[in-house]
Amino acid sequence: MKILIFGNGYIGNRCKDVWGDEAVVSTAHVHSKHDALDEIRKHQPEVVLNAAGVKGHPNVDWCEDHQIETIAGNTMMPILLAQACADAGVYLLHMGSGCIFYGDSPHEDRAWREEDFGNPAPVYSRCKWAADLVLSTLPHVGIARIRMPIDWKPAGGNLIDKLATYPKIIDVENSVTIIDDMISVFHQLLEKKATGIFHVTNPGTMKHRELMGLYKELVDPAHTCEWISNEELVTQGLAKKGRSNNFLANTRLAQFGITMRPVQEALRDTIQKYAEAKKAL
Ligand SMILES: NC(=O)c1ccc[n+]([C@@H]2O[C@H](COP(=O)([O-])OP(=O)(O)OC[C@H]3O[C@@H](n4cnc5c(N)ncnc54)[C@H](OP(=O)(O)O)[C@@H]3O)[C@@H](O)[C@H]2O)c1
């Protein structure tokens, strides 16, 4: 399978690392359908992964007053890419975000399903949700929503590295995505040209306290932090808008025979590998 990846960033390159010669990462910035079509014609892929997007620097708070750039990168660019893929007759797997859901779902188990409507207020999440709303109507597009990536490879976008540098951490519980499992799921979705929305999160939920407990046990026994509530993140001036915390039900992957490891099993394995990778640095 020849895969063309748009988005020369953290996740695009993590996928390329694993997929090797099967994949090419485009370095092009897409501002029109033709920009995307030029790349598709040049590389002649069988399938396309959209791992491009605007997350803001240093974080999504940047998007709150850079609305046009955020809309262009997270809503318009995916639509342009979907148009180009339709013209070229190529399947597109678009990376969405589970951060379009805030709080508990209306379901008894409190978990959000793939077909549930998002309820985001922040600009970043609204733009991601807008792309999902329209792209999910297309017959050649799949949408893979991830949440809080956890990786054995140290990186700025890795939740382990992020939390380890915060002096104050919010005491919350969430669905999360283990990167090794995600890369394997993406490959399977691309192979199957699976359409519709997929929650690419490991079964179960994880508390930040569990992650930091394993970090202390396996990576840095001297690590300390202060625990605060999600509300205190904003009232203490550490973020402009409250962050999304939620549980995602990953129901559609099973329909395609795709599984992910339970989160606690994958988490320990990942932090063990992360500790080894840190020692080797
Ligand atoms: N990492 C997470 O925590 C997370 C969670 C949920 C969902 N996601 C989604 O996953 C995707 C990848 O995230 P990531 O962590 O890999 O982000 P990243 O490291 O910031 O990479 C995104 C890449 O997209 C590029 N890009 C932006 N606009 C573009 C355009 N118009 N055309 C082509 N490339 C463009 C950026 O280039 P420049 O830097 O040069 O602008 C950057 O290289 C994003 O859609 C994000 O919303 C990520």
Ligand as a Chemical Component Dictionary entry (heavy atoms), coordinates in Angstrom:
data_LIG
# 
_chem_comp.id                   LIG 
_chem_comp.type                 NON-POLYMER 
_chem_comp.pdbx_formal_charge   0 
_chem_comp.three_letter_code    LIG 
# 
loop_
_chem_comp_atom.comp_id 
_chem_comp_atom.atom_id 
_chem_comp_atom.alt_atom_id 
_chem_comp_atom.type_symbol 
_chem_comp_atom.charge 
_chem_comp_atom.model_Cartn_x 
_chem_comp_atom.model_Cartn_y 
_chem_comp_atom.model_Cartn_z 
_chem_comp_atom.pdbx_ordinal 
LIG N1  N1  N 0  -1.184 15.684 19.204 1  
LIG C1  C1  C 0  -2.363 15.728 19.820 2  
LIG O1  O1  O 0  -2.453 15.897 21.042 3  
LIG C2  C2  C 0  -3.616 15.530 19.017 4  
LIG C3  C3  C 0  -4.784 15.127 19.651 5  
LIG C4  C4  C 0  -5.933 14.973 18.911 6  
LIG C5  C5  C 0  -5.898 15.244 17.549 7  
LIG N2  N2  N 1  -4.748 15.646 16.952 8  
LIG C6  C6  C 0  -4.756 15.962 15.525 9  
LIG O2  O2  O 0  -3.758 15.213 14.881 10 
LIG C7  C7  C 0  -3.224 15.940 13.782 11 
LIG C8  C8  C 0  -1.696 15.915 13.872 12 
LIG O3  O3  O 0  -1.282 16.439 15.127 13 
LIG P1  P1  P 0  0.257  16.595 15.494 14 
LIG O4  O4  O 0  0.328  16.434 16.964 15 
LIG O5  O5  O -1 1.106  15.754 14.617 16 
LIG O6  O6  O 0  0.459  18.136 15.137 17 
LIG P2  P2  P 0  1.805  18.895 14.653 18 
LIG O7  O7  O 0  3.011  18.259 15.223 19 
LIG O8  O8  O 0  1.552  20.341 14.954 20 
LIG O9  O9  O 0  1.811  18.648 13.091 21 
LIG C9  C9  C 0  0.859  19.215 12.268 22 
LIG C10 C10 C 0  1.537  19.554 10.979 23 
LIG O10 O10 O 0  0.544  20.054 10.072 24 
LIG C11 C11 C 0  1.151  21.073 9.314  25 
LIG N3  N3  N 0  0.168  21.929 8.685  26 
LIG C12 C12 C 0  -0.572 22.921 9.218  27 
LIG N4  N4  N 0  -1.353 23.479 8.270  28 
LIG C13 C13 C 0  -1.081 22.827 7.120  29 
LIG C14 C14 C 0  -1.551 22.942 5.788  30 
LIG N5  N5  N 0  -2.463 23.849 5.429  31 
LIG N6  N6  N 0  -1.046 22.093 4.855  32 
LIG C15 C15 C 0  -0.140 21.154 5.184  33 
LIG N7  N7  N 0  0.356  21.003 6.431  34 
LIG C16 C16 C 0  -0.128 21.840 7.377  35 
LIG C17 C17 C 0  2.037  21.811 10.304 36 
LIG O11 O11 O 0  3.016  22.548 9.637  37 
LIG P3  P3  P 0  3.608  23.912 10.259 38 
LIG O12 O12 O 0  4.054  23.578 11.641 39 
LIG O13 O13 O 0  4.693  24.241 9.312  40 
LIG O14 O14 O 0  2.483  24.877 10.246 41 
LIG C18 C18 C 0  2.620  20.631 11.092 42 
LIG O15 O15 O 0  3.796  20.162 10.470 43 
LIG C19 C19 C 0  -3.835 17.345 13.858 44 
LIG O16 O16 O 0  -4.933 17.411 12.974 45 
LIG C20 C20 C 0  -4.380 17.418 15.266 46 
LIG O17 O17 O 0  -5.514 18.252 15.348 47 
LIG C21 C21 C 0  -3.600 15.771 17.652 48 
# 
loop_
_chem_comp_bond.comp_id 
_chem_comp_bond.atom_id_1 
_chem_comp_bond.atom_id_2 
_chem_comp_bond.value_order 
_chem_comp_bond.pdbx_ordinal 
LIG N1  C1  SING 1  
LIG C1  O1  DOUB 2  
LIG C1  C2  SING 3  
LIG C2  C3  SING 4  
LIG C2  C21 DOUB 5  
LIG C3  C4  DOUB 6  
LIG C4  C5  SING 7  
LIG C5  N2  DOUB 8  
LIG N2  C6  SING 9  
LIG N2  C21 SING 10 
LIG C6  O2  SING 11 
LIG C6  C20 SING 12 
LIG O2  C7  SING 13 
LIG C7  C8  SING 14 
LIG C7  C19 SING 15 
LIG C8  O3  SING 16 
LIG O3  P1  SING 17 
LIG P1  O4  DOUB 18 
LIG P1  O5  SING 19 
LIG P1  O6  SING 20 
LIG O6  P2  SING 21 
LIG P2  O7  DOUB 22 
LIG P2  O8  SING 23 
LIG P2  O9  SING 24 
LIG O9  C9  SING 25 
LIG C9  C10 SING 26 
LIG C10 O10 SING 27 
LIG C10 C18 SING 28 
LIG O10 C11 SING 29 
LIG C11 N3  SING 30 
LIG C11 C17 SING 31 
LIG N3  C12 SING 32 
LIG N3  C16 SING 33 
LIG C12 N4  DOUB 34 
LIG N4  C13 SING 35 
LIG C13 C14 SING 36 
LIG C13 C16 DOUB 37 
LIG C14 N5  SING 38 
LIG C14 N6  DOUB 39 
LIG N6  C15 SING 40 
LIG C15 N7  DOUB 41 
LIG N7  C16 SING 42 
LIG C17 O11 SING 43 
LIG C17 C18 SING 44 
LIG O11 P3  SING 45 
LIG P3  O12 DOUB 46 
LIG P3  O13 SING 47 
LIG P3  O14 SING 48 
LIG C18 O15 SING 49 
LIG C19 O16 SING 50 
LIG C19 C20 SING 51 
LIG C20 O17 SING 52 
# 
